Each structure stands twice: as C-alpha cells, then as structure tokens.
Amino acid sequence: MGFDMFANMTSKSLLSRKPAAASPSPEDVARVSEMLGRMRILIGRRIIGRTAIANIAPGLEISHLDVLDVMRRIEGEVTVGAIAEAMRIDPSRGSRLVADLVARGILRRDASQADGRRSLVVRTELGDSLLAEIRSVKRSLLARVLEDWPEDELHTFSLLFEKFVSSYEEIFVAPEKSSDDELSEAPRPMP
C-alpha cells in the first residue's frame, strides 16, 4: 500500500472517530508516543523473531515467519492473495514467499472444497511444529523481559496493551477495507 493511500485512510479514520469522553493528558500522550518510538526501533530490528529463527530454523527469513503468523489470523480460506493482503505486500511477493515455504516442506497447496480451481495454502506437520517452536521461543524471550514484574501489574498491562492494540486496529486497519471511492474523498493530512 502506498503512503498516499495510507495517509488518506488515516486522515479519514481520524476525522470520523467519535470524540472520547475525556481527552488524554498531553503528558501521557507524549510518554506513550516516546515509548512507541523506542518500541518501533526494537520491532523494526525484529529482535524476537530473529532470535527465534536463529535458534529454531536458521535458513528462514523474518518474512517467512510473518507468513506463518498471518495464516493463523486469516478468517476463511487461506490463499496466497489473503496472505499478501494480511501482510500488506504485493501479491507476487506473497506468491514467492509461499512458493519458498512449499519448497521447504513447511506449507503445501490444497484445492478449495468450495471451488476446486482455487488453491489454498496449508501448513504441513513440519510447518505446525516449526510455528509452535518459534512461538515458544518468542514467549520465553518475552517471559524473560517480564519476569520481574509483579503479577497484578503484568495482568493489568496485558489487558491494557490488548486494548491499546485493538484500538489501533480499529482506527487504522479496519478502514483499509473501505472502498477506493471513500478513500479518494478523504482530505490529505498535512505533511
């Protein structure tokens, strides 16, 4: 997705959002913004994913891990197109990633039961095992980061973090399913 399309969607979704009962304090917004910037650098480096891959499957790339991850979140039939859309990548790139994982025996292609002409993407036993191992490594790394947190703080954080991410998705992901006509009508944000 191009930046202009994202900017249009972002502007439209921000403008159409209902006002909150009370505005957050500028200090709290600034603190969250600062932490998101720091987290973005960590996420951008893909530290957890890279560590998991290095420990479990050194020949894979981060984008392979992304394919396995988005497959479990896709509702309905998992196709190359659905994977590419969920990853927000070009369909040809999605096709290459899937083909590579098929060649490695991590994924396989099956015919759709609804339409035999459609090709579905399914994890193999090796793919299921690999995904489970990678998730286990990821969770153990996160457990190390969180091990000194009091139980009540961790529980509260997990609920609030889920609420934060869900709100982000509500504003920025759901509008992506809007029609192109709606997007073209959205005012452009200031640079």
N, C-alpha and C positions, 0 to 999 in steps of 0.2 A: 504494500500500500504506500503510495507516495505521501510526502509530507503535506502537500496542499490538501489532499483528501482527508488526512488525519486532522489537520488544522480546522477544516470545515466541520468535521464531525464533532471535534472538541468544542468549538465555538457554539454550535447548535445545541449540544447536550448541556453545556454550562448555562446557556441562556434559557433553556426550557426547564431547568431544575427548579423545584419548588423551594421557596425560602425556608430555611431552618427556623425552629422556634427561637433559638438564641444563637448569635454568631460566636464562633470560637474566638478566643483572645488572640491578638496578633502575636504575642509571645509564644503561645502554644503552637500556632501555625508555623512560626519561624523555626521552632525546635523540631517539629515533625519534618519540615522541609529540609533542614540541615541533616537530619538523620537519614532521610530518603536519599540525599545526595551521597552520603557515605555508603549507604547500603547499595546504591546503584553501582558504585565502583566495585564493591565486593561481588555483586551479582554479575556485573559486566565481565569480571575476570572468571566467573563461573567456578569459583574455588571448590564448592562442594561437589559439583558434577565432575570436575576434572579429577578430584581426589578419588571419587568413586570409580570412575573409568580406569584410572591408573591402577587401582587395587584389584579390579574385577575383570576388565576387558580392555587391555592397553591398546588394541588395534582400532577401537571405536573412536568416533569423534563426538563432540558435545551435541551436534545436530542429530546424530543417531539416537542419543539418549532423549532428545526432545521429541523425536518421532514416537518412541515407546511411551513417553509420558502423555502426549496428547491423545494417543489412541485410546487410552483408558477413560478419557474425559469426553470423547465424542459420543453423542447420543445417536442411536440408529446405526445404519450400516457404515462401516469404516472403509472408505475408499481413499485412493491417492488424493483426489480432489478435496475430500473432507480433511485429510491430514494437512495438506498445503494451506487450506483456509484457516484451520485452527492454529497453525504455526505462523500464519501471515507471511507466507513465502510464495514465490512463483510456482505454479503447478509443475513446470518442468524440473525445478529444483526438488520439489516433493517427490516426483517420479524417480529422479536419480537416487535420492536417499532411500526410498523404499526398495528400489532395484538392488542397491548395495546390501541392504539388510536381508533381502531374499537370497542373494548370492551367498551370504554368510550363514544362512540357515536359521536366522533369528525371526524372520517373517516368512509367510507363504501367501500365495494368492489363491482365493477360492471364488467359485461362481456364486453370485447372489441367488438366494432362493426366490426372491421377488422378481428378479429379472436376470435370467441366465446369461445375458450379454454383458452384465456389469461384473467387474472384477472387485472382489472385496480383499482387504488386507487383514491377515490374522497372525497373531503371534504364535510361533511354534512352541513346543515344550522348552526348547533352549531359550527362546525369547522370554517366556514366562519366568524361567529360572534366573535369567540374566536380570530382568527387571526387578524381581524380588531381592536379589543380592544387592543391586545398586541402591534400591530404596532402603535396604537395611544399613548399608554403609552411610548413606545420607542421614538417616535418622540417628545413627550412633555419633556422627560428627555433630549434629545439632544437639544431641544429649550432652556432649562434652561442653558445648558453649553454654548450655542452660543448667549445668549440674549444680551450681552454687546458688541458684535462685530458690527462694522459699516457695513451697508448694502452692500457697494461696496466690502469690504474685504470678507464678508461671501460669496457673489456671486462668487468672484474670487476663493476663497478657494474651494467652492463646485465644480467648473469646473476643477480646478487643481487636486483635490482629486480624482474625477472621472477619469481623465486622468491617474493619478498615478496607481490607482487600475486596470484600463483597461490594462495598460502596463504590470503590474504584471501578470495579467491573460494571456495576450498574450505570455509571456515568460514561465510561469510555469504551466498553466492549459491546454492550447491547446496541448502541447507535450504529455500529458497523453493519448491522443487519438491515438498516434503513435503506430505502430506495435511493438511487443516484439522484433522482429529481429533488428529493428533500435536501440532499447534501449540497446540491448546486445552489439552493436558495439560501443556505446559511451564510451569514456575514463572516468575513475573514477576520481572524483575530489580529491585533496589532503585533508587529514583529518585536 
